[in-house]
């Protein structure tokens, strides 16, 4: 195919600081891209709406934990799309015109793979991530494997479809790794969309939830969290979470949050090493820590304290097809109110959307791609 379309392309790997000098998007550019011929098992789709993920921002900033991404690359793995053409091979019931969201991670599917053999492509050591290993959803058209296709559930809009993947990550983490009980006190560290989604699902499970952010988050993300009824905690190096919990935090009704400065569960979504290091000091004995974030460097943990308090620390990576189905149902039924968190941008404003997202001046940027 010779038709040219536009895409938002990761090109450079310069280390960029969001509060530094110069454009925060100088590693990226809007480019014209060619669509390759379809191979066996592939489809061509028109992208409809694509969300900006924190990992997209990290790659654009040249963070070391995304050095492995080959440049140039059309990024984007959170999107909805419409099937335009089917390549050679069997595509099951899939047909032109179907609206879907893709599985971000595609496993090797080998029978002897410990992950793929139980349908956990997200844990496959050879997984391929769309938008990182191959061009993704920030192209106005995208070629991908039909194995990735997850049809949108009836009642779900294409705009909501762009949020299925990130919500599925929270489904995996909270439903499979966190044993939340009604009445528990839960802290979510980090008020990006992953943190806000975690807060919503933790509350839906019966917990009372507090969410942390920094001073810069006060007018946008922490404000949104407060509007949604969560306890908000503004943290800083000189005023860390542990100190504030020890001094005493109260909910909107004046009731104490936590017990003697400890909570039942901490969900780490900030990606800040110091936050994870501190986490084990604010969770009660035999309490839980769930780590969803990834980090730009090694994180030091007081392992002796971990042992002596019998804490449970569990990581959670990505999601699988079953989590996508639950995530869709949570939006269709209104358990997760996607409209409360979505900031829509036109494709012509995609660079502005990335700037706003990197600088935390929006909640969740979603781009109308066509």
N, C-alpha and C positions, 0 to 999 in steps of 0.2 A: 504494500500500500504506500502511496506517495503523499497522501493527504497530511498536511501539517496542522498541528494543534498546539495550544499553549500549555505549559506546565510550570510549576514552581520548583526550581532545581537547586539542590544542595551542591555547591561547586567547590568552595574552599574549606580549609580546616584550621584557619587562624583562630587562636584562643581569644575569645571576646568576652569582656565583662559588661554585664547589662548596664552598670552605672558608670562605665568608662567613656572615653571620648570616641567619637565616630559612630557610624551607623551600626546598630546591633544586627542588621540583616546583611552585612557586607559579604558573608560567605554564601549568599543565595542570590538568585536572579530568576525573573520570569523569562522563559525561553520558548522558542518554537521547537517542537519535538516531532519526530516521525514515528508512526505506529508500525511495528514490524508485522510480517506475515504470521498468521496464527499457526502454532504447532499443535500436534496431537494433544487433546485434552485441554486446550486453551479456549478462552472466549474473549471477545472484544466487548467492552461496556462503556457507556457514557456515564461519567461521574455526575452525580446530582448534588450532594452536599458532603463536604469533607471537614472533619474537625482537626484542630491543631492540638497535638499531644505534647506533653512535657518532654517526651523523648525527641520529638521533632525540634523543639526549642533547644534541647541540649546538643543535638547534632549541629544545628545552625550556629550555636555558640562555640563549636569546636571542643566540647568537653572530652576529656581523655577516655571516658567510658563509651564513647561513640566513635573513636578513631578507626574502628574496624569497618565502618560504612564506606563502601567504595564511592568515590566522587568521579564524575558527576552522577547524581541520582535524583530522580523525581521522587520526593518523599511523600508520606501520607499513608496511614493504615486504618484510619477511622473514617469510613465513608459509606454512603449509599450509592447505588448505581443501577443502571438499566441495561439489560443485555441487548447488544446491537447485532452480534453475529456469533455463530458457533463454529469453532475450528473442527478439524478432523477428529474422529473418535466418538465414543459414546458419552453423552452428557445427561443420561437419564431422562428425567421429566423436564429438564431445563429447556426453556424456549425463548425466542426473541421477544422482548417486551417485558420480561420478568424483572421485578424490582427486588434488590437484595442488598445485603451487607456482607463483606467478605471476612472469613477467618483471617486474622492478621498473621497467624503462624501456621505453616504447613509442615508437617512432619515427614520423615523419610518413608514412612509407611511399610518398613520392612517387618517381616513377621517376628524376627528375633530382637526387635527394638523394645526395650523395657517400657518405654513411654507409648510408642505408637501401637503396640500390641494391646493396650488398654484404652486406646482413643485419646491419649493425653499428648496431642501434638505439641502443646505448649512446653512440654518438658523434654522433647526430643533433642538430643545433643546436636543433631544435624538440621534442625528446623530452619526454614526459610521465611523471613519476615517481609511481607509486602511493604514497599516503601523504603526498605533498607537493603535487602538482597536483590530486589528487582523493582522497577518503577512502580509507583503507587498512585494513591488517590488524589494527589495534587496535580495530576495531569487531567485535562478535560476529557480525555479518553484513556482507558487503561486496558492492558492485556493481562489476564491472570488465569490461573488454573480453575477449571469449573469445580474441582474438589473443594475449593474455598467457599463456594456460594452458600449463603444462609438466606433463604427467602424471607422477606419481611412479613411479619405476622399481620393478619387482617386488623385494621384499626391503627396501625403504626404508620406515621408519615415519613417521607424520605428525610425530612429534617431530623426527626427523632432517630432515624436509621443511622445517622452519623455518630450517635452517642451510644449505640449498642455495644460496640467493642470496649470502650472504657468502663461502662457499667458492668459488663461481663467480668472484667477483672475484679471488681469489688464483689460480685456474686461469688466468684471462686474463692476469694480471700475470706469473706465473712461467713459464707455458708459452709465452706469446707475446712477452714482453719481456725475459726473463732467460735467458741461455744458460748455465744451471748445468751444470757438469761434475763428475763424481765426484771427490772429493778436495779440492774448493775449500773455502775458509773464508768463511763468510757471516755477516754481522751483520744482525739484524733490530732496528730501533730502534722501541720501543714494544711493550708486552706486553698490549695489549687483544686481543680475539679475532682481529682481522685480523692482528696481529703473530704470535699463536700459530699461526694457520692457515698463515701464510707460513713459519714455522719448520718446521712439520710437512711441508709439501710440498717445501721446500728440502732437508730431510734425506732425504725419499723419493727425491729426484733424485740423492742421493749426496754432498751437501755436509755438512761439519761446521758446526754452527750455534750461534751465541751470540745471546742476546736481551737487550735492555736494558729497564730500568724504573727507577722512582724509589723512595725509601725507603718510601713509602706502599704500593708494590706488593709489598713484601717478604713479607708473610704470606699473600697470596692469589695474585696472578698470577705473580710471580716464583717463588713456592713451587711452583705448578703446573708452570711451565716446567722447574724443576729436577727435579721428580718424573718429568717426561716425558723426562729425560735431556739437556736442553739446557744449555749453558754460560750462566750468568746473570751479568749485569753491572749492578750498581746504580750509576746515574750521578747526579750533582748538579752545579750550577754550579761548585762548587769542586773537583769531581773528574770532569771530562768524559770521554767515551769515548776521545777522542784520547790524553789523558794516560795512561789506564789501558792502552791498547794499546801505547803506547810503553814503559811500565814492564814490560809483559809479562803476558799472560794465559795460563793453562794450562787444559787440559781435565781431566776426571776422572781420566785416566790419567797426568797430569803432563806431557803433551806441549804444546809451545808452540802457541798459537792465533795465526794470522796470521804475517806475515814482516816483521820490522823495523817493527812497528806498523801494518802495512797489511793489508787483507783484499781478497779477490777481488771481492766483491759486497756492497753495502749495500742493504737493502730498508727504505724509510722508511715507517713506519706510525704514527708518534706524532702527527703534525699540529702539532708544536711548531716554529716557524720557526727557532729557534737550532739545533735538531737537524739540520735540512736544511742550514743554512749550514755546519755543522761536517762534514757527511758527506763532502764532497769531499777533506777532509784525511786521511781514514782509509782511502781506497781506493787500491790500487796503480795505477801508470800503466797505462793502457788497461783499467782495471777498470770495473765497472759500478755504477750507482746506479739503482734502480727506485723511483719515488715513487708510492705508493698513496694517501697521505693528502691531505687538502685543508687549507687554512690560513686563519686569521681575518684575516690581513693579508699584505702583500707580503713576500717573503723575499729577503734579500740574499745573493748568491752571488759568490764570488771567480771571476769568469769567466776571468781571466787564468790562474789556476791550473788551471781546467778545461781550457783550451786547451793549456797547457804539459805537462800530464800525459795528454792525449788520452783523457780519461775519457768514458764513455758514460752520459749521464743521460737516462732515459726515464720518462715518466709513463704511468699506466695508469688508465683511467676505466671503472668498472663492468664489465659483462659482457654477453654475448649468449647466444642459445639453445644454441649449441654448447658454451659453457662450462658451462651448467647441466647438460648431459648428462654431461660429464666429471666434474663435482662430485658428481653422484649416484653415478656408478660408483665414485669414490674412497671414498665412505662405505659403499656396499654391499659392497665388497671389503675394507673395513677399513683401507685406506691412511690415511684420516683417521678417527680414533676419536672420533666426535662425543660419545659418552657421557662421555668424559673431561673435557669442557669445558662441559657443559650444566648450568645451575642452573635447575630447574623451579619456577615459581610458579603459584598459582591466580589466576584473574582478580580475585577479591576482594582480592588482595594486589598488584595491579599498580602502585599508587603506591609501595609499599615496594620493588618490583622496580626501578622507575626510580631511586629514591633510592640503592639499593645499586649500581646500574649507574653512575650519575653519579659516585658517590664511590669507584668502583673497588673495591667490597667483594665483588664476585662476578667470575666469569670470563665467562660468557655467560648472561644472563637470557633464558629462554624462558617465555612465558605460556601456560598452558592456557586457551583463550578460552571454551570452552563445556563 
